[in-house]
Amino acid sequence: MFNLIRGTKDILPQDQKYWDYFKDNAFKLADIYGFERIDTPTFEMTDLFLRGIGIGTDIVNKETYTFLDRGENNITLRPEGTASVCRAYIQNGMHNDAQPKKLYYFTSIFRYERPQSGRLREHHQFGIETIGNNDPELDGEIINFAWTLLKKIGLKQINLKINTIGNKNDRNHYIKSLSKYYLESKWSSSECKDCEQRIKINPLRILDCKNNDCQNFIASAPAMVDYASKSTLEHFEKVKSYLDLSEIPYTIDSKLVRGLDYYTNTVFEITSDQNKSQNALVGGGRYDGLIEQLGGSSTPGSGFGMGVERVINEIISSKIEIPSKNREKILFTSINKKSFEQTIKFKLLARNNNIKSELSTINRSLKSTMRYANNKDFSHIVIVGDNDEKNLNYISIKNLSTGKQSNVNEKKLSHFLNKIQ
Ligand code: HAM
């Protein structure tokens, strides 16, 4: 017997309603906000992600699924969506379209992480990217989109954290000061091997360390905002004003840095109050240098990725009621062999009317047909024929939610099928 690979999941038939509910809401909102769908391949050349996400990041260092294909090409399964979308933007000359180009995707993501509840090796992200404009209002709009979607879905206990990590210059100043602080405090002689590495290759990431021993040092580390230039601060103020106008509550977290190298200026995360570990539902921000880094001309961008499995866990644990979609579903059954053909005819008629319908097998007893109908959420059973084999005109409709049963003729059955379609 084969089992699932650790960190992967089947999405079983009974779970599909949550996925449909999520997608319906997400795709509808994307349309309302003026985004168009894009799908990119599951794998790309490894270099795209090395350059896009950054060599010093955990994702690139430890988490990618990378292999040589049979043509000796170095290939990586997509570990996030933004680099691929930017590659497609450049390759398809989308800078010639009206800007900003507003794109959304729903896609699987592969990261070789240590699996635990809410942390998978294959997960799905719904993401949006706005490329070609550096207005701070667009950052506000991106955050507004993520927040509105989670609220529409019915999540109540969510929190938004925002920060600015400035432009390249601001960051260089800040990193100098942060590194000095690290080396001068006792932190550098602590046991944290991760921070020892991070300070060498990606110092900003030391702010993200989850190690308990590092927390006190992180709390009193210099704040990024004190190293921000005037233009960075103005940009951040405008993002905040947009959020205030949208009446979206937020906290400023000066230690929020995110795990990918391409961010500039605005970064944000939306977390859930419900699940304490792996509680980030959305992460995103601005990435003004990424397109250039990937070989395009200097083009700003901003976006987010939303973890679909995590949002669905929230929907389930918060017991959010999923609106039922077209509950009308009929199970046709015939009492005897003679009425079987008649039953097939009625079932086809129902399907022609776009009503979900199935035919119960001829050998199944009425009792087991009932059980099947209840298990599979049928709304009605239509029974054709009765114990008198000559009586083919006997048709009975049973409503499974009210238990009401009524005898009808063929004309009335057609009328019923027209009415509920
Ligand atoms: P990210 O923060 O790495 O950002 O991932 C986005 C979201 O994906 C997270 O907030 C989380 O909900 C979910 N997620 C990440 N890793 C896992 C995992 N191992 N298992 C389950 N869910 C996970 C990005 O990927 C950026 N590309 C987002 C972005 C788009 N920034 C700008 N545009």
Residues whose N, C-alpha, C, O or C-beta is under 5 A from the ligand:
A	BS01	HAM	E80 G81 T82 R111 E113 G118 R119 L120 H123 G127 I128 A280 L281 V282 G283 G284 G285 G303 F304 G305 M306 G307 R310
